[in-house]
């Protein structure tokens, strides 16, 4: 049985991107934007970090199509949750 040959991801580069995105998320709190915009930005950055982890460390980009469909379900649920919570964040006192 032949195995698919694929290049391993550059784990150090992925780690560097994750670290950079973490710093950006932490710095976003100190920027002069509304709380709603800041939280939305942090959620988007978290989604990008989750994609980087799933694609590289979990190596989902090398899996079969069925596994990709299974992995996309939490992403869709995350987007739905984020979109439903953002109005509440803006109106909290």
N, CA, C and O atoms as a GROMACS GRO file, in nm:
protein
  372
    1UNK      N    1   0.085  -0.117   0.000
    1UNK     CA    2   0.000   0.000   0.000
    1UNK      C    3   0.089   0.124   0.000
    1UNK      O    4   0.177   0.139   0.085
    2UNK      N    5   0.065   0.209  -0.094
    2UNK     CA    6   0.146   0.331  -0.106
    2UNK      C    7   0.091   0.437  -0.011
    2UNK      O    8  -0.030   0.456   0.002
    3UNK      N    9   0.182   0.504   0.055
    3UNK     CA   10   0.143   0.611   0.146
    3UNK      C   11   0.160   0.744   0.076
    3UNK      O   12   0.252   0.762  -0.005
    4UNK      N   13   0.072   0.835   0.107
    4UNK     CA   14   0.086   0.970   0.052
    4UNK      C   15   0.206   1.037   0.116
    4UNK      O   16   0.222   1.036   0.238
    5UNK      N   17   0.289   1.094   0.033
    5UNK     CA   18   0.406   1.164   0.083
    5UNK      C   19   0.372   1.312   0.090
    5UNK      O   20   0.324   1.370  -0.008
    6UNK      N   21   0.396   1.372   0.205
    6UNK     CA   22   0.371   1.514   0.219
    6UNK      C   23   0.481   1.575   0.304
    6UNK      O   24   0.542   1.508   0.388
    7UNK      N   25   0.504   1.701   0.281
    7UNK     CA   26   0.605   1.772   0.358
    7UNK      C   27   0.551   1.802   0.497
    7UNK      O   28   0.433   1.834   0.514
    8UNK      N   29   0.638   1.792   0.593
    8UNK     CA   30   0.600   1.828   0.730
    8UNK      C   31   0.593   1.979   0.741
    8UNK      O   32   0.672   2.050   0.678
    9UNK      N   33   0.499   2.029   0.819
    9UNK     CA   34   0.491   2.174   0.838
    9UNK      C   35   0.612   2.224   0.916
    9UNK      O   36   0.673   2.150   0.994
   10UNK      N   37   0.644   2.348   0.896
   10UNK     CA   38   0.752   2.411   0.971
   10UNK      C   39   0.695   2.451   1.108
   10UNK      O   40   0.633   2.556   1.123
   11UNK      N   41   0.718   2.365   1.206
   11UNK     CA   42   0.658   2.384   1.338
   11UNK      C   43   0.706   2.511   1.406
   11UNK      O   44   0.631   2.575   1.479
   12UNK      N   45   0.831   2.548   1.383
   12UNK     CA   46   0.884   2.670   1.446
   12UNK      C   47   0.815   2.793   1.388
   12UNK      O   48   0.782   2.886   1.461
   13UNK      N   49   0.792   2.793   1.257
   13UNK     CA   50   0.723   2.906   1.194
   13UNK      C   51   0.578   2.915   1.243
   13UNK      O   52   0.527   3.024   1.268
   14UNK      N   53   0.513   2.800   1.256
   14UNK     CA   54   0.375   2.800   1.306
   14UNK      C   55   0.373   2.850   1.450
   14UNK      O   56   0.286   2.929   1.487
   15UNK      N   57   0.468   2.805   1.531
   15UNK     CA   58   0.477   2.853   1.669
   15UNK      C   59   0.500   3.004   1.673
   15UNK      O   60   0.440   3.074   1.755
   16UNK      N   61   0.586   3.054   1.584
   16UNK     CA   62   0.612   3.198   1.579
   16UNK      C   63   0.485   3.276   1.543
   16UNK      O   64   0.457   3.380   1.602
   17UNK      N   65   0.408   3.225   1.447
   17UNK     CA   66   0.282   3.290   1.411
   17UNK      C   67   0.183   3.286   1.527
   17UNK      O   68   0.115   3.385   1.554
   18UNK      N   69   0.176   3.173   1.596
   18UNK     CA   70   0.085   3.163   1.710
   18UNK      C   71   0.124   3.261   1.821
   18UNK      O   72   0.038   3.323   1.883
   19UNK      N   73   0.254   3.274   1.845
   19UNK     CA   74   0.302   3.368   1.945
   19UNK      C   75   0.271   3.512   1.904
   19UNK      O   76   0.226   3.592   1.986
   20UNK      N   77   0.295   3.544   1.778
   20UNK     CA   78   0.265   3.677   1.726
   20UNK      C   79   0.116   3.709   1.740
   20UNK      O   80   0.079   3.818   1.783
   21UNK      N   81   0.031   3.614   1.705
   21UNK     CA   82  -0.113   3.635   1.716
   21UNK      C   83  -0.158   3.649   1.861
   21UNK      O   84  -0.251   3.723   1.890
   22UNK      N   85  -0.091   3.577   1.951
   22UNK     CA   86  -0.121   3.592   2.094
   22UNK      C   87  -0.088   3.734   2.141
   22UNK      O   88  -0.167   3.796   2.212
   23UNK      N   89   0.027   3.784   2.101
   23UNK     CA   90   0.068   3.919   2.141
   23UNK      C   91  -0.029   4.023   2.084
   23UNK      O   92  -0.065   4.119   2.151
   24UNK      N   93  -0.071   4.002   1.959
   24UNK     CA   94  -0.168   4.093   1.897
   24UNK      C   95  -0.300   4.091   1.976
   24UNK      O   96  -0.361   4.195   1.998
   25UNK      N   97  -0.342   3.972   2.017
   25UNK     CA   98  -0.467   3.961   2.094
   25UNK      C   99  -0.455   4.033   2.228
   25UNK      O  100  -0.548   4.102   2.270
   26UNK      N  101  -0.342   4.017   2.293
   26UNK     CA  102  -0.323   4.084   2.422
   26UNK      C  103  -0.314   4.236   2.405
   26UNK      O  104  -0.365   4.311   2.488
   27UNK      N  105  -0.249   4.280   2.298
   27UNK     CA  106  -0.234   4.424   2.275
   27UNK      C  107  -0.366   4.489   2.233
   27UNK      O  108  -0.385   4.608   2.254
   28UNK      N  109  -0.455   4.412   2.175
   28UNK     CA  110  -0.582   4.467   2.128
   28UNK      C  111  -0.664   4.527   2.241
   28UNK      O  112  -0.744   4.618   2.218
   29UNK      N  113  -0.646   4.477   2.360
   29UNK     CA  114  -0.722   4.528   2.475
   29UNK      C  115  -0.685   4.674   2.504
   29UNK      O  116  -0.768   4.750   2.554
   30UNK      N  117  -0.563   4.712   2.472
   30UNK     CA  118  -0.516   4.846   2.504
   30UNK      C  119  -0.537   4.946   2.391
   30UNK      O  120  -0.503   5.064   2.405
   31UNK      N  121  -0.592   4.902   2.278
   31UNK     CA  122  -0.618   4.994   2.168
   31UNK      C  123  -0.748   5.070   2.193
   31UNK      O  124  -0.838   5.020   2.260
   32UNK      N  125  -0.758   5.192   2.140
   32UNK     CA  126  -0.876   5.275   2.168
   32UNK      C  127  -0.996   5.243   2.079
   32UNK      O  128  -1.047   5.330   2.009
   33UNK      N  129  -1.040   5.119   2.082
   33UNK     CA  130  -1.157   5.078   2.005
   33UNK      C  131  -1.268   5.039   2.101
   33UNK      O  132  -1.244   5.020   2.221
   34UNK      N  133  -1.388   5.027   2.049
   34UNK     CA  134  -1.500   4.986   2.134
   34UNK      C  135  -1.480   4.843   2.182
   34UNK      O  136  -1.406   4.765   2.122
   35UNK      N  137  -1.547   4.812   2.290
   35UNK     CA  138  -1.534   4.677   2.346
   35UNK      C  139  -1.584   4.572   2.248
   35UNK      O  140  -1.527   4.464   2.238
   36UNK      N  141  -1.690   4.604   2.176
   36UNK     CA  142  -1.746   4.509   2.079
   36UNK      C  143  -1.645   4.480   1.968
   36UNK      O  144  -1.624   4.365   1.931
   37UNK      N  145  -1.584   4.584   1.915
   37UNK     CA  146  -1.486   4.566   1.809
   37UNK      C  147  -1.363   4.490   1.860
   37UNK      O  148  -1.310   4.404   1.789
   38UNK      N  149  -1.319   4.521   1.980
   38UNK     CA  150  -1.203   4.452   2.037
   38UNK      C  151  -1.231   4.304   2.057
   38UNK      O  152  -1.148   4.220   2.020
   39UNK      N  153  -1.345   4.271   2.114
   39UNK     CA  154  -1.379   4.131   2.137
   39UNK      C  155  -1.396   4.057   2.004
   39UNK      O  156  -1.354   3.942   1.991
   40UNK      N  157  -1.457   4.123   1.907
   40UNK     CA  158  -1.471   4.061   1.775
   40UNK      C  159  -1.335   4.032   1.714
   40UNK      O  160  -1.313   3.925   1.658
   41UNK      N  161  -1.244   4.127   1.725
   41UNK     CA  162  -1.109   4.108   1.673
   41UNK      C  163  -1.039   3.992   1.743
   41UNK      O  164  -0.974   3.910   1.677
   42UNK      N  165  -1.054   3.984   1.874
   42UNK     CA  166  -0.990   3.875   1.949
   42UNK      C  167  -1.049   3.740   1.909
   42UNK      O  168  -0.976   3.642   1.899
   43UNK      N  169  -1.180   3.734   1.886
   43UNK     CA  170  -1.243   3.610   1.839
   43UNK      C  171  -1.191   3.570   1.701
   43UNK      O  172  -1.166   3.452   1.676
   44UNK      N  173  -1.174   3.666   1.613
   44UNK     CA  174  -1.122   3.636   1.479
   44UNK      C  175  -0.979   3.584   1.488
   44UNK      O  176  -0.944   3.487   1.421
   45UNK      N  177  -0.898   3.648   1.570
   45UNK     CA  178  -0.760   3.601   1.588
   45UNK      C  179  -0.759   3.461   1.648
   45UNK      O  180  -0.676   3.378   1.609
   46UNK      N  181  -0.848   3.434   1.742
   46UNK     CA  182  -0.856   3.300   1.800
   46UNK      C  183  -0.895   3.196   1.695
   46UNK      O  184  -0.845   3.084   1.697
   47UNK      N  185  -0.983   3.233   1.605
   47UNK     CA  186  -1.022   3.141   1.497
   47UNK      C  187  -0.904   3.113   1.404
   47UNK      O  188  -0.886   3.000   1.360
   48UNK      N  189  -0.826   3.215   1.375
   48UNK     CA  190  -0.707   3.196   1.291
   48UNK      C  191  -0.607   3.105   1.362
   48UNK      O  192  -0.548   3.017   1.299
   49UNK      N  193  -0.588   3.125   1.492
   49UNK     CA  194  -0.496   3.039   1.567
   49UNK      C  195  -0.547   2.895   1.570
   49UNK      O  196  -0.467   2.802   1.557
   50UNK      N  197  -0.676   2.876   1.587
   50UNK     CA  198  -0.732   2.741   1.585
   50UNK      C  199  -0.711   2.675   1.450
   50UNK      O  200  -0.680   2.556   1.443
   51UNK      N  201  -0.728   2.751   1.343
   51UNK     CA  202  -0.702   2.697   1.209
   51UNK      C  203  -0.556   2.656   1.194
   51UNK      O  204  -0.527   2.549   1.141
   52UNK      N  205  -0.464   2.740   1.240
   52UNK     CA  206  -0.321   2.707   1.231
   52UNK      C  207  -0.288   2.579   1.306
   52UNK      O  208  -0.213   2.494   1.256
   53UNK      N  209  -0.343   2.564   1.425
   53UNK     CA  210  -0.318   2.442   1.503
   53UNK      C  211  -0.377   2.321   1.433
   53UNK      O  212  -0.310   2.218   1.422
   54UNK      N  213  -0.500   2.332   1.387
   54UNK     CA  214  -0.565   2.218   1.322
   54UNK      C  215  -0.495   2.179   1.193
   54UNK      O  216  -0.476   2.061   1.164
   55UNK      N  217  -0.456   2.278   1.116
   55UNK     CA  218  -0.396   2.249   0.986
   55UNK      C  219  -0.253   2.196   0.997
   55UNK      O  220  -0.211   2.115   0.916
   56UNK      N  221  -0.179   2.242   1.097
   56UNK     CA  222  -0.038   2.207   1.104
   56UNK      C  223  -0.006   2.103   1.210
   56UNK      O  224   0.053   1.999   1.179
   57UNK      N  225  -0.044   2.127   1.334
   57UNK     CA  226  -0.010   2.032   1.440
   57UNK      C  227  -0.095   1.907   1.434
   57UNK      O  228  -0.047   1.797   1.461
   58UNK      N  229  -0.223   1.922   1.398
   58UNK     CA  230  -0.310   1.806   1.385
   58UNK      C  231  -0.304   1.748   1.244
   58UNK      O  232  -0.358   1.641   1.218
   59UNK      N  233  -0.238   1.820   1.154
   59UNK     CA  234  -0.216   1.779   1.015
   59UNK      C  235  -0.346   1.745   0.943
   59UNK      O  236  -0.351   1.649   0.866
   60UNK      N  237  -0.450   1.822   0.968
   60UNK     CA  238  -0.578   1.798   0.903
   60UNK      C  239  -0.573   1.828   0.753
   60UNK      O  240  -0.655   1.776   0.677
   61UNK      N  241  -0.479   1.910   0.711
   61UNK     CA  242  -0.474   1.940   0.568
   61UNK      C  243  -0.429   1.822   0.485
   61UNK      O  244  -0.443   1.823   0.363
   62UNK      N  245  -0.374   1.718   0.550
   62UNK     CA  246  -0.331   1.599   0.479
   62UNK      C  247  -0.431   1.485   0.491
   62UNK      O  248  -0.408   1.376   0.437
   63UNK      N  249  -0.541   1.507   0.560
   63UNK     CA  250  -0.640   1.402   0.580
   63UNK      C  251  -0.736   1.394   0.463
   63UNK      O  252  -0.738   1.479   0.374
   64UNK      N  253  -0.816   1.288   0.464
   64UNK     CA  254  -0.915   1.271   0.360
   64UNK      C  255  -1.026   1.374   0.374
   64UNK      O  256  -1.039   1.440   0.478
   65UNK      N  257  -1.104   1.388   0.270
   65UNK     CA  258  -1.209   1.490   0.266
   65UNK      C  259  -1.312   1.472   0.377
   65UNK      O  260  -1.360   1.571   0.431
   66UNK      N  261  -1.346   1.349   0.413
   66UNK     CA  262  -1.446   1.323   0.516
   66UNK      C  263  -1.402   1.380   0.650
   66UNK      O  264  -1.482   1.440   0.722
   67UNK      N  265  -1.276   1.363   0.684
   67UNK     CA  266  -1.223   1.417   0.810
   67UNK      C  267  -1.230   1.569   0.809
   67UNK      O  268  -1.258   1.631   0.912
   68UNK      N  269  -1.206   1.629   0.696
   68UNK     CA  270  -1.216   1.775   0.687
   68UNK      C  271  -1.358   1.823   0.714
   68UNK      O  272  -1.379   1.924   0.780
   69UNK      N  273  -1.456   1.749   0.661
   69UNK     CA  274  -1.595   1.786   0.686
   69UNK      C  275  -1.629   1.774   0.834
   69UNK      O  276  -1.702   1.858   0.887
   70UNK      N  277  -1.578   1.672   0.899
   70UNK     CA  278  -1.602   1.657   1.042
   70UNK      C  279  -1.536   1.771   1.120
   70UNK      O  280  -1.593   1.821   1.217
   71UNK      N  281  -1.418   1.812   1.078
   71UNK     CA  282  -1.345   1.917   1.148
   71UNK      C  283  -1.408   2.054   1.127
   71UNK      O  284  -1.390   2.143   1.210
   72UNK      N  285  -1.482   2.073   1.020
   72UNK     CA  286  -1.540   2.204   0.992
   72UNK      C  287  -1.663   2.232   1.079
   72UNK      O  288  -1.700   2.348   1.096
   73UNK      N  289  -1.726   2.129   1.132
   73UNK     CA  290  -1.846   2.148   1.214
   73UNK      C  291  -1.819   2.236   1.336
   73UNK      O  292  -1.897   2.328   1.360
   74UNK      N  293  -1.713   2.214   1.414
   74UNK     CA  294  -1.687   2.305   1.527
   74UNK      C  295  -1.659   2.448   1.482
   74UNK      O  296  -1.692   2.543   1.553
   75UNK      N  297  -1.599   2.465   1.366
   75UNK     CA  298  -1.573   2.599   1.315
   75UNK      C  299  -1.705   2.671   1.287
   75UNK      O  300  -1.722   2.788   1.321
   76UNK      N  301  -1.797   2.601   1.225
   76UNK     CA  302  -1.928   2.660   1.197
   76UNK      C  303  -2.000   2.694   1.327
   76UNK      O  304  -2.061   2.801   1.339
   77UNK      N  305  -1.994   2.605   1.425
   77UNK     CA  306  -2.057   2.632   1.555
   77UNK      C  307  -1.991   2.750   1.625
   77UNK      O  308  -2.060   2.830   1.689
   78UNK      N  309  -1.860   2.762   1.613
   78UNK     CA  310  -1.788   2.875   1.671
   78UNK      C  311  -1.834   3.006   1.608
   78UNK      O  312  -1.857   3.105   1.679
   79UNK      N  313  -1.849   3.007   1.477
   79UNK     CA  314  -1.894   3.128   1.409
   79UNK      C  315  -2.035   3.165   1.453
   79UNK      O  316  -2.064   3.282   1.478
   80UNK      N  317  -2.122   3.067   1.461
   80UNK     CA  318  -2.260   3.093   1.506
   80UNK      C  319  -2.260   3.147   1.648
   80UNK      O  320  -2.331   3.244   1.678
   81UNK      N  321  -2.182   3.086   1.737
   81UNK     CA  322  -2.175   3.132   1.875
   81UNK      C  323  -2.122   3.274   1.883
   81UNK      O  324  -2.176   3.358   1.956
   82UNK      N  325  -2.018   3.302   1.807
   82UNK     CA  326  -1.959   3.435   1.808
   82UNK      C  327  -2.059   3.540   1.760
   82UNK      O  328  -2.074   3.645   1.822
   83UNK      N  329  -2.125   3.511   1.651
   83UNK     CA  330  -2.221   3.607   1.596
   83UNK      C  331  -2.340   3.630   1.688
   83UNK      O  332  -2.397   3.739   1.690
   84UNK      N  333  -2.378   3.529   1.764
   84UNK     CA  334  -2.491   3.548   1.856
   84UNK      C  335  -2.449   3.616   1.986
   84UNK      O  336  -2.533   3.679   2.051
   85UNK      N  337  -2.323   3.607   2.025
   85UNK     CA  338  -2.279   3.669   2.150
   85UNK      C  339  -2.232   3.812   2.133
   85UNK      O  340  -2.234   3.888   2.230
   86UNK      N  341  -2.191   3.852   2.016
   86UNK     CA  342  -2.138   3.987   1.997
   86UNK      C  343  -2.240   4.095   2.036
   86UNK      O  344  -2.199   4.191   2.101
   87UNK      N  345  -2.367   4.085   2.001
   87UNK     CA  346  -2.461   4.190   2.047
   87UNK      C  347  -2.471   4.198   2.199
   87UNK      O  348  -2.488   4.308   2.253
   88UNK      N  349  -2.462   4.086   2.268
   88UNK     CA  350  -2.468   4.089   2.415
   88UNK      C  351  -2.346   4.157   2.474
   88UNK      O  352  -2.356   4.225   2.576
   89UNK      N  353  -2.232   4.138   2.413
   89UNK     CA  354  -2.110   4.200   2.464
   89UNK      C  355  -2.120   4.352   2.454
   89UNK      O  356  -2.077   4.424   2.544
   90UNK      N  357  -2.177   4.400   2.345
   90UNK     CA  358  -2.190   4.544   2.325
   90UNK      C  359  -2.290   4.610   2.417
   90UNK      O  360  -2.280   4.730   2.442
   91UNK      N  361  -2.386   4.534   2.470
   91UNK     CA  362  -2.489   4.594   2.557
   91UNK      C  363  -2.467   4.564   2.704
   91UNK      O  364  -2.547   4.608   2.788
   92UNK      N  365  -2.362   4.493   2.738
   92UNK     CA  366  -2.336   4.461   2.880
   92UNK      C  367  -2.295   4.588   2.954
   92UNK      O  368  -2.230   4.676   2.899
   93UNK      N  369  -2.335   4.595   3.080
   93UNK     CA  370  -2.302   4.714   3.161
   93UNK      C  371  -2.197   4.680   3.261
   93UNK      O  372  -2.156   4.766   3.338
   0.00000   0.00000   0.00000
